[in-house]
Amino acid sequence: MKNITLSMDEKVLRAGREYARRHNISFNVLVRRLVEQAVLSTKDSWLDDTFSLMDTLHASTENVMWTREELYRV
């Protein structure tokens, strides 16, 4: 993997680092993912991204039952 140097506004950098911290990733990983999404995205990649995000949430729906009305609630 190659190392690169970027110039960025300090306000944007602070906000990016805070976003990464809240999502338990490094700023480096955040930037890498954003660039990958921008240049390597395919029409089906959104589905993989969605499932990856769901996997990181560690949420469980075990023993949860929804009614039809709840499922269609907007």
PDB file of N, H, CA, C and O in Angstrom:
ATOM      1  N   MET A   1       0.849  -1.173   0.000  1.00  0.00           N
ATOM      2  CA  MET A   1       0.000   0.000   0.000  1.00  0.00           C
ATOM      3  C   MET A   1       0.894   1.236   0.000  1.00  0.00           C
ATOM      4  O   MET A   1       1.884   1.296   0.730  1.00  0.00           O
ATOM      5  N   LYS A   2       0.545   2.206  -0.812  1.00  0.00           N
ATOM      6  H   LYS A   2      -0.259   2.158  -1.405  1.00  0.00           H
ATOM      7  CA  LYS A   2       1.314   3.448  -0.925  1.00  0.00           C
ATOM      8  C   LYS A   2       0.858   4.459   0.107  1.00  0.00           C
ATOM      9  O   LYS A   2      -0.323   4.518   0.447  1.00  0.00           O
ATOM     10  N   ASN A   3       1.792   5.252   0.604  1.00  0.00           N
ATOM     11  H   ASN A   3       2.751   5.204   0.327  1.00  0.00           H
ATOM     12  CA  ASN A   3       1.468   6.381   1.472  1.00  0.00           C
ATOM     13  C   ASN A   3       1.340   7.620   0.618  1.00  0.00           C
ATOM     14  O   ASN A   3       2.089   7.795  -0.343  1.00  0.00           O
ATOM     15  N   ILE A   4       0.394   8.486   0.961  1.00  0.00           N
ATOM     16  H   ILE A   4      -0.214   8.344   1.742  1.00  0.00           H
ATOM     17  CA  ILE A   4       0.212   9.749   0.250  1.00  0.00           C
ATOM     18  C   ILE A   4       0.094  10.873   1.260  1.00  0.00           C
ATOM     19  O   ILE A   4      -0.160  10.638   2.441  1.00  0.00           O
ATOM     20  N   THR A   5       0.279  12.091   0.789  1.00  0.00           N
ATOM     21  H   THR A   5       0.485  12.282  -0.171  1.00  0.00           H
ATOM     22  CA  THR A   5       0.116  13.274   1.628  1.00  0.00           C
ATOM     23  C   THR A   5      -1.030  14.094   1.063  1.00  0.00           C
ATOM     24  O   THR A   5      -1.094  14.334  -0.142  1.00  0.00           O
ATOM     25  N   LEU A   6      -1.935  14.525   1.934  1.00  0.00           N
ATOM     26  H   LEU A   6      -1.883  14.331   2.913  1.00  0.00           H
ATOM     27  CA  LEU A   6      -3.080  15.328   1.527  1.00  0.00           C
ATOM     28  C   LEU A   6      -3.052  16.663   2.249  1.00  0.00           C
ATOM     29  O   LEU A   6      -2.571  16.759   3.378  1.00  0.00           O
ATOM     30  N   SER A   7      -3.563  17.681   1.598  1.00  0.00           N
ATOM     31  H   SER A   7      -3.954  17.603   0.681  1.00  0.00           H
ATOM     32  CA  SER A   7      -3.792  18.972   2.242  1.00  0.00           C
ATOM     33  C   SER A   7      -5.287  19.105   2.455  1.00  0.00           C
ATOM     34  O   SER A   7      -6.088  18.801   1.571  1.00  0.00           O
ATOM     35  N   MET A   8      -5.655  19.571   3.663  1.00  0.00           N
ATOM     36  H   MET A   8      -5.004  19.818   4.382  1.00  0.00           H
ATOM     37  CA  MET A   8      -7.071  19.652   3.996  1.00  0.00           C
ATOM     38  C   MET A   8      -7.295  20.804   4.959  1.00  0.00           C
ATOM     39  O   MET A   8      -6.455  21.078   5.817  1.00  0.00           O
ATOM     40  N   ASP A   9      -8.408  21.464   4.820  1.00  0.00           N
ATOM     41  H   ASP A   9      -9.090  21.242   4.124  1.00  0.00           H
ATOM     42  CA  ASP A   9      -8.805  22.519   5.733  1.00  0.00           C
ATOM     43  C   ASP A   9      -8.897  21.942   7.148  1.00  0.00           C
ATOM     44  O   ASP A   9      -9.410  20.839   7.337  1.00  0.00           O
ATOM     45  N   GLU A  10      -8.405  22.680   8.131  1.00  0.00           N
ATOM     46  H   GLU A  10      -7.988  23.576   7.978  1.00  0.00           H
ATOM     47  CA  GLU A  10      -8.397  22.177   9.514  1.00  0.00           C
ATOM     48  C   GLU A  10      -9.781  21.857  10.043  1.00  0.00           C
ATOM     49  O   GLU A  10      -9.963  20.886  10.778  1.00  0.00           O
ATOM     50  N   LYS A  11     -10.755  22.669   9.672  1.00  0.00           N
ATOM     51  H   LYS A  11     -10.607  23.457   9.075  1.00  0.00           H
ATOM     52  CA  LYS A  11     -12.123  22.445  10.138  1.00  0.00           C
ATOM     53  C   LYS A  11     -12.649  21.109   9.592  1.00  0.00           C
ATOM     54  O   LYS A  11     -13.282  20.340  10.315  1.00  0.00           O
ATOM     55  N   VAL A  12     -12.381  20.851   8.327  1.00  0.00           N
ATOM     56  H   VAL A  12     -11.867  21.476   7.740  1.00  0.00           H
ATOM     57  CA  VAL A  12     -12.802  19.594   7.701  1.00  0.00           C
ATOM     58  C   VAL A  12     -12.056  18.419   8.333  1.00  0.00           C
ATOM     59  O   VAL A  12     -12.646  17.370   8.591  1.00  0.00           O
ATOM     60  N   LEU A  13     -10.776  18.596   8.576  1.00  0.00           N
ATOM     61  H   LEU A  13     -10.296  19.448   8.367  1.00  0.00           H
ATOM     62  CA  LEU A  13      -9.971  17.539   9.196  1.00  0.00           C
ATOM     63  C   LEU A  13     -10.497  17.192  10.589  1.00  0.00           C
ATOM     64  O   LEU A  13     -10.631  16.016  10.928  1.00  0.00           O
ATOM     65  N   ARG A  14     -10.794  18.210  11.393  1.00  0.00           N
ATOM     66  H   ARG A  14     -10.685  19.166  11.118  1.00  0.00           H
ATOM     67  CA  ARG A  14     -11.340  17.966  12.736  1.00  0.00           C
ATOM     68  C   ARG A  14     -12.671  17.226  12.663  1.00  0.00           C
ATOM     69  O   ARG A  14     -12.908  16.273  13.406  1.00  0.00           O
ATOM     70  N   ALA A  15     -13.536  17.678  11.757  1.00  0.00           N
ATOM     71  H   ALA A  15     -13.343  18.452  11.154  1.00  0.00           H
ATOM     72  CA  ALA A  15     -14.841  17.038  11.615  1.00  0.00           C
ATOM     73  C   ALA A  15     -14.681  15.594  11.129  1.00  0.00           C
ATOM     74  O   ALA A  15     -15.403  14.705  11.583  1.00  0.00           O
ATOM     75  N   GLY A  16     -13.758  15.361  10.228  1.00  0.00           N
ATOM     76  H   GLY A  16     -13.172  16.082   9.860  1.00  0.00           H
ATOM     77  CA  GLY A  16     -13.502  14.010   9.725  1.00  0.00           C
ATOM     78  C   GLY A  16     -12.977  13.093  10.816  1.00  0.00           C
ATOM     79  O   GLY A  16     -13.407  11.945  10.927  1.00  0.00           O
ATOM     80  N   ARG A  17     -12.060  13.588  11.613  1.00  0.00           N
ATOM     81  H   ARG A  17     -11.711  14.521  11.523  1.00  0.00           H
ATOM     82  CA  ARG A  17     -11.528  12.787  12.724  1.00  0.00           C
ATOM     83  C   ARG A  17     -12.618  12.470  13.742  1.00  0.00           C
ATOM     84  O   ARG A  17     -12.678  11.358  14.265  1.00  0.00           O
ATOM     85  N   GLU A  18     -13.478  13.444  14.022  1.00  0.00           N
ATOM     86  H   GLU A  18     -13.429  14.348  13.597  1.00  0.00           H
ATOM     87  CA  GLU A  18     -14.584  13.217  14.963  1.00  0.00           C
ATOM     88  C   GLU A  18     -15.558  12.186  14.402  1.00  0.00           C
ATOM     89  O   GLU A  18     -16.013  11.303  15.128  1.00  0.00           O
ATOM     90  N   TYR A  19     -15.876  12.291  13.126  1.00  0.00           N
ATOM     91  H   TYR A  19     -15.505  13.009  12.536  1.00  0.00           H
ATOM     92  CA  TYR A  19     -16.763  11.322  12.480  1.00  0.00           C
ATOM     93  C   TYR A  19     -16.164   9.919  12.581  1.00  0.00           C
ATOM     94  O   TYR A  19     -16.858   8.967  12.935  1.00  0.00           O
ATOM     95  N   ALA A  20     -14.886   9.800  12.272  1.00  0.00           N
ATOM     96  H   ALA A  20     -14.322  10.574  11.984  1.00  0.00           H
ATOM     97  CA  ALA A  20     -14.210   8.498  12.338  1.00  0.00           C
ATOM     98  C   ALA A  20     -14.224   7.958  13.769  1.00  0.00           C
ATOM     99  O   ALA A  20     -14.475   6.772  13.982  1.00  0.00           O
ATOM    100  N   ARG A  21     -13.955   8.822  14.748  1.00  0.00           N
ATOM    101  H   ARG A  21     -13.751   9.786  14.576  1.00  0.00           H
ATOM    102  CA  ARG A  21     -13.961   8.395  16.152  1.00  0.00           C
ATOM    103  C   ARG A  21     -15.335   7.863  16.556  1.00  0.00           C
ATOM    104  O   ARG A  21     -15.437   6.827  17.213  1.00  0.00           O
ATOM    105  N   ARG A  22     -16.398   8.584  16.156  1.00  0.00           N
ATOM    106  H   ARG A  22     -16.315   9.426  15.622  1.00  0.00           H
ATOM    107  CA  ARG A  22     -17.756   8.142  16.497  1.00  0.00           C
ATOM    108  C   ARG A  22     -18.106   6.809  15.853  1.00  0.00           C
ATOM    109  O   ARG A  22     -18.946   6.071  16.369  1.00  0.00           O
ATOM    110  N   HIS A  23     -17.472   6.498  14.734  1.00  0.00           N
ATOM    111  H   HIS A  23     -16.790   7.097  14.315  1.00  0.00           H
ATOM    112  CA  HIS A  23     -17.747   5.248  14.027  1.00  0.00           C
ATOM    113  C   HIS A  23     -16.681   4.179  14.285  1.00  0.00           C
ATOM    114  O   HIS A  23     -16.623   3.159  13.598  1.00  0.00           O
ATOM    115  N   ASN A  24     -15.845   4.437  15.285  1.00  0.00           N
ATOM    116  H   ASN A  24     -15.893   5.266  15.843  1.00  0.00           H
ATOM    117  CA  ASN A  24     -14.822   3.484  15.717  1.00  0.00           C
ATOM    118  C   ASN A  24     -13.905   3.023  14.585  1.00  0.00           C
ATOM    119  O   ASN A  24     -13.574   1.842  14.479  1.00  0.00           O
ATOM    120  N   ILE A  25     -13.502   3.974  13.742  1.00  0.00           N
ATOM    121  H   ILE A  25     -13.771   4.933  13.828  1.00  0.00           H
ATOM    122  CA  ILE A  25     -12.528   3.696  12.696  1.00  0.00           C
ATOM    123  C   ILE A  25     -11.485   4.801  12.714  1.00  0.00           C
ATOM    124  O   ILE A  25     -11.715   5.860  13.297  1.00  0.00           O
ATOM    125  N   SER A  26     -10.355   4.569  12.089  1.00  0.00           N
ATOM    126  H   SER A  26     -10.169   3.709  11.615  1.00  0.00           H
ATOM    127  CA  SER A  26      -9.347   5.615  12.001  1.00  0.00           C
ATOM    128  C   SER A  26      -9.709   6.571  10.875  1.00  0.00           C
ATOM    129  O   SER A  26     -10.479   6.235   9.975  1.00  0.00           O
ATOM    130  N   PHE A  27      -9.147   7.755  10.942  1.00  0.00           N
ATOM    131  H   PHE A  27      -8.522   8.029  11.673  1.00  0.00           H
ATOM    132  CA  PHE A  27      -9.367   8.726   9.881  1.00  0.00           C
ATOM    133  C   PHE A  27      -8.807   8.186   8.567  1.00  0.00           C
ATOM    134  O   PHE A  27      -9.379   8.414   7.502  1.00  0.00           O
ATOM    135  N   ASN A  28      -7.705   7.480   8.647  1.00  0.00           N
ATOM    136  H   ASN A  28      -7.240   7.294   9.513  1.00  0.00           H
ATOM    137  CA  ASN A  28      -7.098   6.870   7.468  1.00  0.00           C
ATOM    138  C   ASN A  28      -8.071   5.894   6.795  1.00  0.00           C
ATOM    139  O   ASN A  28      -8.230   5.914   5.575  1.00  0.00           O
ATOM    140  N   VAL A  29      -8.712   5.049   7.588  1.00  0.00           N
ATOM    141  H   VAL A  29      -8.582   5.032   8.579  1.00  0.00           H
ATOM    142  CA  VAL A  29      -9.687   4.095   7.043  1.00  0.00           C
ATOM    143  C   VAL A  29     -10.869   4.846   6.429  1.00  0.00           C
ATOM    144  O   VAL A  29     -11.356   4.466   5.364  1.00  0.00           O
ATOM    145  N   LEU A  30     -11.328   5.895   7.083  1.00  0.00           N
ATOM    146  H   LEU A  30     -10.932   6.204   7.948  1.00  0.00           H
ATOM    147  CA  LEU A  30     -12.432   6.691   6.555  1.00  0.00           C
ATOM    148  C   LEU A  30     -12.093   7.249   5.177  1.00  0.00           C
ATOM    149  O   LEU A  30     -12.877   7.113   4.238  1.00  0.00           O
ATOM    150  N   VAL A  31     -10.934   7.873   5.057  1.00  0.00           N
ATOM    151  H   VAL A  31     -10.296   7.984   5.820  1.00  0.00           H
ATOM    152  CA  VAL A  31     -10.527   8.459   3.775  1.00  0.00           C
ATOM    153  C   VAL A  31     -10.377   7.365   2.721  1.00  0.00           C
ATOM    154  O   VAL A  31     -10.827   7.529   1.587  1.00  0.00           O
ATOM    155  N   ARG A  32      -9.751   6.259   3.086  1.00  0.00           N
ATOM    156  H   ARG A  32      -9.385   6.125   4.007  1.00  0.00           H
ATOM    157  CA  ARG A  32      -9.563   5.158   2.138  1.00  0.00           C
ATOM    158  C   ARG A  32     -10.911   4.641   1.623  1.00  0.00           C
ATOM    159  O   ARG A  32     -11.079   4.425   0.423  1.00  0.00           O
ATOM    160  N   ARG A  33     -11.863   4.447   2.532  1.00  0.00           N
ATOM    161  H   ARG A  33     -11.726   4.623   3.507  1.00  0.00           H
ATOM    162  CA  ARG A  33     -13.184   3.956   2.125  1.00  0.00           C
ATOM    163  C   ARG A  33     -13.908   4.941   1.213  1.00  0.00           C
ATOM    164  O   ARG A  33     -14.537   4.543   0.233  1.00  0.00           O
ATOM    165  N   LEU A  34     -13.814   6.225   1.539  1.00  0.00           N
ATOM    166  H   LEU A  34     -13.303   6.549   2.335  1.00  0.00           H
ATOM    167  CA  LEU A  34     -14.482   7.232   0.718  1.00  0.00           C
ATOM    168  C   LEU A  34     -13.895   7.276  -0.689  1.00  0.00           C
ATOM    169  O   LEU A  34     -14.633   7.380  -1.669  1.00  0.00           O
ATOM    170  N   VAL A  35     -12.580   7.197  -0.788  1.00  0.00           N
ATOM    171  H   VAL A  35     -11.981   7.112   0.008  1.00  0.00           H
ATOM    172  CA  VAL A  35     -11.950   7.201  -2.111  1.00  0.00           C
ATOM    173  C   VAL A  35     -12.323   5.930  -2.870  1.00  0.00           C
ATOM    174  O   VAL A  35     -12.632   5.986  -4.061  1.00  0.00           O
ATOM    175  N   GLU A  36     -12.295   4.790  -2.191  1.00  0.00           N
ATOM    176  H   GLU A  36     -12.043   4.744  -1.224  1.00  0.00           H
ATOM    177  CA  GLU A  36     -12.678   3.530  -2.841  1.00  0.00           C
ATOM    178  C   GLU A  36     -14.110   3.599  -3.357  1.00  0.00           C
ATOM    179  O   GLU A  36     -14.387   3.181  -4.481  1.00  0.00           O
ATOM    180  N   GLN A  37     -15.015   4.121  -2.544  1.00  0.00           N
ATOM    181  H   GLN A  37     -14.790   4.460  -1.631  1.00  0.00           H
ATOM    182  CA  GLN A  37     -16.417   4.226  -2.965  1.00  0.00           C
ATOM    183  C   GLN A  37     -16.560   5.136  -4.179  1.00  0.00           C
ATOM    184  O   GLN A  37     -17.371   4.873  -5.067  1.00  0.00           O
ATOM    185  N   ALA A  38     -15.773   6.202  -4.212  1.00  0.00           N
ATOM    186  H   ALA A  38     -15.114   6.415  -3.490  1.00  0.00           H
ATOM    187  CA  ALA A  38     -15.887   7.163  -5.305  1.00  0.00           C
ATOM    188  C   ALA A  38     -15.338   6.607  -6.615  1.00  0.00           C
ATOM    189  O   ALA A  38     -15.888   6.879  -7.681  1.00  0.00           O
ATOM    190  N   VAL A  39     -14.269   5.840  -6.544  1.00  0.00           N
ATOM    191  H   VAL A  39     -13.821   5.619  -5.678  1.00  0.00           H
ATOM    192  CA  VAL A  39     -13.619   5.431  -7.795  1.00  0.00           C
ATOM    193  C   VAL A  39     -13.834   3.977  -8.161  1.00  0.00           C
ATOM    194  O   VAL A  39     -13.648   3.605  -9.320  1.00  0.00           O
ATOM    195  N   LEU A  40     -14.219   3.148  -7.210  1.00  0.00           N
ATOM    196  H   LEU A  40     -14.370   3.450  -6.269  1.00  0.00           H
ATOM    197  CA  LEU A  40     -14.378   1.726  -7.496  1.00  0.00           C
ATOM    198  C   LEU A  40     -15.807   1.240  -7.369  1.00  0.00           C
ATOM    199  O   LEU A  40     -16.063   0.040  -7.470  1.00  0.00           O
ATOM    200  N   SER A  41     -16.740   2.150  -7.151  1.00  0.00           N
ATOM    201  H   SER A  41     -16.532   3.124  -7.069  1.00  0.00           H
ATOM    202  CA  SER A  41     -18.110   1.719  -6.904  1.00  0.00           C
ATOM    203  C   SER A  41     -18.720   1.085  -8.147  1.00  0.00           C
ATOM    204  O   SER A  41     -18.475   1.502  -9.280  1.00  0.00           O
ATOM    205  N   THR A  42     -19.506   0.084  -7.890  1.00  0.00           N
ATOM    206  H   THR A  42     -19.705  -0.255  -6.970  1.00  0.00           H
ATOM    207  CA  THR A  42     -20.279  -0.557  -8.946  1.00  0.00           C
ATOM    208  C   THR A  42     -21.739  -0.426  -8.567  1.00  0.00           C
ATOM    209  O   THR A  42     -22.062  -0.035  -7.446  1.00  0.00           O
ATOM    210  N   LYS A  43     -22.604  -0.746  -9.478  1.00  0.00           N
ATOM    211  H   LYS A  43     -22.341  -1.065 -10.389  1.00  0.00           H
ATOM    212  CA  LYS A  43     -24.029  -0.580  -9.184  1.00  0.00           C
ATOM    213  C   LYS A  43     -24.497  -1.497  -8.064  1.00  0.00           C
ATOM    214  O   LYS A  43     -25.527  -1.229  -7.446  1.00  0.00           O
ATOM    215  N   ASP A  44     -23.761  -2.580  -7.786  1.00  0.00           N
ATOM    216  H   ASP A  44     -22.924  -2.798  -8.288  1.00  0.00           H
ATOM    217  CA  ASP A  44     -24.161  -3.507  -6.732  1.00  0.00           C
ATOM    218  C   ASP A  44     -23.401  -3.304  -5.424  1.00  0.00           C
ATOM    219  O   ASP A  44     -23.714  -3.958  -4.430  1.00  0.00           O
ATOM    220  N   SER A  45     -22.414  -2.417  -5.403  1.00  0.00           N
ATOM    221  H   SER A  45     -22.160  -1.886  -6.211  1.00  0.00           H
ATOM    222  CA  SER A  45     -21.597  -2.271  -4.198  1.00  0.00           C
ATOM    223  C   SER A  45     -22.399  -1.731  -3.020  1.00  0.00           C
ATOM    224  O   SER A  45     -22.035  -1.981  -1.870  1.00  0.00           O
ATOM    225  N   TRP A  46     -23.480  -0.997  -3.273  1.00  0.00           N
ATOM    226  H   TRP A  46     -23.775  -0.794  -4.207  1.00  0.00           H
ATOM    227  CA  TRP A  46     -24.280  -0.448  -2.179  1.00  0.00           C
ATOM    228  C   TRP A  46     -24.828  -1.564  -1.305  1.00  0.00           C
ATOM    229  O   TRP A  46     -24.973  -1.383  -0.096  1.00  0.00           O
ATOM    230  N   LEU A  47     -25.132  -2.708  -1.889  1.00  0.00           N
ATOM    231  H   LEU A  47     -25.014  -2.855  -2.871  1.00  0.00           H
ATOM    232  CA  LEU A  47     -25.683  -3.810  -1.125  1.00  0.00           C
ATOM    233  C   LEU A  47     -24.616  -4.393  -0.194  1.00  0.00           C
ATOM    234  O   LEU A  47     -24.893  -4.656   0.977  1.00  0.00           O
ATOM    235  N   ASP A  48     -23.412  -4.593  -0.702  1.00  0.00           N
ATOM    236  H   ASP A  48     -23.187  -4.380  -1.653  1.00  0.00           H
ATOM    237  CA  ASP A  48     -22.313  -5.064   0.137  1.00  0.00           C
ATOM    238  C   ASP A  48     -22.018  -4.069   1.254  1.00  0.00           C
ATOM    239  O   ASP A  48     -21.786  -4.463   2.397  1.00  0.00           O
ATOM    240  N   ASP A  49     -22.028  -2.779   0.921  1.00  0.00           N
ATOM    241  H   ASP A  49     -22.216  -2.459  -0.008  1.00  0.00           H
ATOM    242  CA  ASP A  49     -21.787  -1.747   1.933  1.00  0.00           C
ATOM    243  C   ASP A  49     -22.856  -1.777   3.019  1.00  0.00           C
ATOM    244  O   ASP A  49     -22.556  -1.609   4.201  1.00  0.00           O
ATOM    245  N   THR A  50     -24.093  -1.991   2.614  1.00  0.00           N
ATOM    246  H   THR A  50     -24.337  -2.127   1.654  1.00  0.00           H
ATOM    247  CA  THR A  50     -25.197  -2.042   3.573  1.00  0.00           C
ATOM    248  C   THR A  50     -25.034  -3.212   4.531  1.00  0.00           C
ATOM    249  O   THR A  50     -25.192  -3.057   5.742  1.00  0.00           O
ATOM    250  N   PHE A  51     -24.715  -4.386   3.987  1.00  0.00           N
ATOM    251  H   PHE A  51     -24.586  -4.512   3.003  1.00  0.00           H
ATOM    252  CA  PHE A  51     -24.532  -5.553   4.850  1.00  0.00           C
ATOM    253  C   PHE A  51     -23.301  -5.400   5.741  1.00  0.00           C
ATOM    254  O   PHE A  51     -23.321  -5.842   6.890  1.00  0.00           O
ATOM    255  N   SER A  52     -22.253  -4.796   5.247  1.00  0.00           N
ATOM    256  H   SER A  52     -22.237  -4.438   4.313  1.00  0.00           H
ATOM    257  CA  SER A  52     -21.065  -4.552   6.073  1.00  0.00           C
ATOM    258  C   SER A  52     -21.410  -3.639   7.239  1.00  0.00           C
ATOM    259  O   SER A  52     -20.995  -3.882   8.372  1.00  0.00           O
ATOM    260  N   LEU A  53     -22.172  -2.587   6.954  1.00  0.00           N
ATOM    261  H   LEU A  53     -22.509  -2.390   6.033  1.00  0.00           H
ATOM    262  CA  LEU A  53     -22.587  -1.680   8.016  1.00  0.00           C
ATOM    263  C   LEU A  53     -23.460  -2.397   9.034  1.00  0.00           C
ATOM    264  O   LEU A  53     -23.297  -2.200  10.238  1.00  0.00           O
ATOM    265  N   MET A  54     -24.373  -3.214   8.571  1.00  0.00           N
ATOM    266  H   MET A  54     -24.506  -3.374   7.593  1.00  0.00           H
ATOM    267  CA  MET A  54     -25.245  -3.966   9.471  1.00  0.00           C
ATOM    268  C   MET A  54     -24.420  -4.887  10.364  1.00  0.00           C
ATOM    269  O   MET A  54     -24.728  -5.051  11.545  1.00  0.00           O
ATOM    270  N   ASP A  55     -23.371  -5.489   9.802  1.00  0.00           N
ATOM    271  H   ASP A  55     -23.121  -5.356   8.844  1.00  0.00           H
ATOM    272  CA  ASP A  55     -22.514  -6.386  10.588  1.00  0.00           C
ATOM    273  C   ASP A  55     -21.776  -5.641  11.694  1.00  0.00           C
ATOM    274  O   ASP A  55     -21.508  -6.219  12.747  1.00  0.00           O
ATOM    275  N   THR A  56     -21.444  -4.371  11.477  1.00  0.00           N
ATOM    276  H   THR A  56     -21.663  -3.901  10.621  1.00  0.00           H
ATOM    277  CA  THR A  56     -20.710  -3.614  12.486  1.00  0.00           C
ATOM    278  C   THR A  56     -21.597  -3.148  13.630  1.00  0.00           C
ATOM    279  O   THR A  56     -21.087  -2.760  14.682  1.00  0.00           O
ATOM    280  N   LEU A  57     -22.920  -3.177  13.449  1.00  0.00           N
ATOM    281  H   LEU A  57     -23.334  -3.491  12.595  1.00  0.00           H
ATOM    282  CA  LEU A  57     -23.838  -2.673  14.469  1.00  0.00           C
ATOM    283  C   LEU A  57     -24.035  -3.634  15.637  1.00  0.00           C
ATOM    284  O   LEU A  57     -24.405  -3.212  16.732  1.00  0.00           O
ATOM    285  N   HIS A  58     -23.791  -4.910  15.412  1.00  0.00           N
ATOM    286  H   HIS A  58     -23.489  -5.252  14.522  1.00  0.00           H
ATOM    287  CA  HIS A  58     -23.967  -5.929  16.446  1.00  0.00           C
ATOM    288  C   HIS A  58     -25.375  -5.879  17.053  1.00  0.00           C
ATOM    289  O   HIS A  58     -25.553  -6.094  18.252  1.00  0.00           O
ATOM    290  N   ALA A  59     -26.352  -5.597  16.220  1.00  0.00           N
ATOM    291  H   ALA A  59     -26.208  -5.422  15.247  1.00  0.00           H
ATOM    292  CA  ALA A  59     -27.742  -5.550  16.676  1.00  0.00           C
ATOM    293  C   ALA A  59     -28.367  -6.930  16.499  1.00  0.00           C
ATOM    294  O   ALA A  59     -27.965  -7.702  15.629  1.00  0.00           O
ATOM    295  N   SER A  60     -29.329  -7.217  17.315  1.00  0.00           N
ATOM    296  H   SER A  60     -29.655  -6.589  18.022  1.00  0.00           H
ATOM    297  CA  SER A  60     -30.001  -8.505  17.236  1.00  0.00           C
ATOM    298  C   SER A  60     -31.510  -8.294  17.139  1.00  0.00           C
ATOM    299  O   SER A  60     -32.079  -7.446  17.826  1.00  0.00           O
ATOM    300  N   THR A  61     -32.135  -9.069  16.289  1.00  0.00           N
ATOM    301  H   THR A  61     -31.673  -9.759  15.732  1.00  0.00           H
ATOM    302  CA  THR A  61     -33.588  -9.042  16.198  1.00  0.00           C
ATOM    303  C   THR A  61     -34.180 -10.345  16.718  1.00  0.00           C
ATOM    304  O   THR A  61     -35.340 -10.667  16.462  1.00  0.00           O
ATOM    305  N   GLU A  62     -33.357 -11.083  17.451  1.00  0.00           N
ATOM    306  H   GLU A  62     -32.415 -10.821  17.659  1.00  0.00           H
ATOM    307  CA  GLU A  62     -33.813 -12.357  18.013  1.00  0.00           C
ATOM    308  C   GLU A  62     -35.000 -12.117  18.936  1.00  0.00           C
ATOM    309  O   GLU A  62     -34.975 -11.223  19.782  1.00  0.00           O
ATOM    310  N   ASN A  63     -36.020 -12.912  18.764  1.00  0.00           N
ATOM    311  H   ASN A  63     -36.041 -13.638  18.077  1.00  0.00           H
ATOM    312  CA  ASN A  63     -37.240 -12.845  19.571  1.00  0.00           C
ATOM    313  C   ASN A  63     -38.025 -11.549  19.378  1.00  0.00           C
ATOM    314  O   ASN A  63     -38.828 -11.181  20.236  1.00  0.00           O
ATOM    315  N   VAL A  64     -37.807 -10.863  18.277  1.00  0.00           N
ATOM    316  H   VAL A  64     -37.155 -11.162  17.580  1.00  0.00           H
ATOM    317  CA  VAL A  64     -38.559  -9.646  17.978  1.00  0.00           C
ATOM    318  C   VAL A  64     -39.549  -9.974  16.875  1.00  0.00           C
ATOM    319  O   VAL A  64     -39.182 -10.515  15.832  1.00  0.00           O
ATOM    320  N   MET A  65     -40.809  -9.640  17.120  1.00  0.00           N
ATOM    321  H   MET A  65     -41.107  -9.201  17.967  1.00  0.00           H
ATOM    322  CA  MET A  65     -41.853  -9.886  16.126  1.00  0.00           C
ATOM    323  C   MET A  65     -42.501  -8.556  15.775  1.00  0.00           C
ATOM    324  O   MET A  65     -42.881  -7.791  16.661  1.00  0.00           O
ATOM    325  N   TRP A  66     -42.627  -8.279  14.474  1.00  0.00           N
ATOM    326  H   TRP A  66     -42.318  -8.900  13.753  1.00  0.00           H
ATOM    327  CA  TRP A  66     -43.253  -7.056  14.024  1.00  0.00           C
ATOM    328  C   TRP A  66     -44.603  -7.379  13.406  1.00  0.00           C
ATOM    329  O   TRP A  66     -44.807  -8.449  12.833  1.00  0.00           O
ATOM    330  N   THR A  67     -45.513  -6.435  13.534  1.00  0.00           N
ATOM    331  H   THR A  67     -45.348  -5.565  13.999  1.00  0.00           H
ATOM    332  CA  THR A  67     -46.794  -6.576  12.849  1.00  0.00           C
ATOM    333  C   THR A  67     -46.648  -6.002  11.448  1.00  0.00           C
ATOM    334  O   THR A  67     -45.697  -5.274  11.159  1.00  0.00           O
ATOM    335  N   ARG A  68     -47.587  -6.333  10.590  1.00  0.00           N
ATOM    336  H   ARG A  68     -48.359  -6.924  10.825  1.00  0.00           H
ATOM    337  CA  ARG A  68     -47.566  -5.804   9.228  1.00  0.00           C
ATOM    338  C   ARG A  68     -47.599  -4.261   9.253  1.00  0.00           C
ATOM    339  O   ARG A  68     -46.911  -3.613   8.465  1.00  0.00           O
ATOM    340  N   GLU A  69     -48.386  -3.693  10.145  1.00  0.00           N
ATOM    341  H   GLU A  69     -48.945  -4.220  10.785  1.00  0.00           H
ATOM    342  CA  GLU A  69     -48.508  -2.245  10.239  1.00  0.00           C
ATOM    343  C   GLU A  69     -47.169  -1.607  10.636  1.00  0.00           C
ATOM    344  O   GLU A  69     -46.798  -0.555  10.116  1.00  0.00           O
ATOM    345  N   GLU A  70     -46.457  -2.251  11.553  1.00  0.00           N
ATOM    346  H   GLU A  70     -46.759  -3.106  11.975  1.00  0.00           H
ATOM    347  CA  GLU A  70     -45.153  -1.718  11.961  1.00  0.00           C
ATOM    348  C   GLU A  70     -44.152  -1.769  10.821  1.00  0.00           C
ATOM    349  O   GLU A  70     -43.350  -0.848  10.667  1.00  0.00           O
ATOM    350  N   LEU A  71     -44.181  -2.807  10.032  1.00  0.00           N
ATOM    351  H   LEU A  71     -44.832  -3.555  10.156  1.00  0.00           H
ATOM    352  CA  LEU A  71     -43.247  -2.947   8.924  1.00  0.00           C
ATOM    353  C   LEU A  71     -43.487  -1.907   7.836  1.00  0.00           C
ATOM    354  O   LEU A  71     -42.547  -1.483   7.165  1.00  0.00           O
ATOM    355  N   TYR A  72     -44.733  -1.496   7.659  1.00  0.00           N
ATOM    356  H   TYR A  72     -45.497  -1.840   8.205  1.00  0.00           H
ATOM    357  CA  TYR A  72     -45.060  -0.528   6.606  1.00  0.00           C
ATOM    358  C   TYR A  72     -45.139   0.899   7.107  1.00  0.00           C
ATOM    359  O   TYR A  72     -45.410   1.811   6.327  1.00  0.00           O
ATOM    360  N   ARG A  73     -44.906   1.111   8.401  1.00  0.00           N
ATOM    361  H   ARG A  73     -44.686   0.369   9.034  1.00  0.00           H
ATOM    362  CA  ARG A  73     -44.974   2.452   8.976  1.00  0.00           C
ATOM    363  C   ARG A  73     -43.867   3.316   8.380  1.00  0.00           C
ATOM    364  O   ARG A  73     -42.716   2.893   8.276  1.00  0.00           O
ATOM    365  N   VAL A  74     -44.238   4.529   7.995  1.00  0.00           N
ATOM    366  H   VAL A  74     -45.174   4.872   8.080  1.00  0.00           H
ATOM    367  CA  VAL A  74     -43.252   5.434   7.382  1.00  0.00           C
ATOM    368  C   VAL A  74     -42.750   6.402   8.411  1.00  0.00           C
ATOM    369  O   VAL A  74     -41.913   7.251   8.104  1.00  0.00           O
TER     370      VAL A  74
END
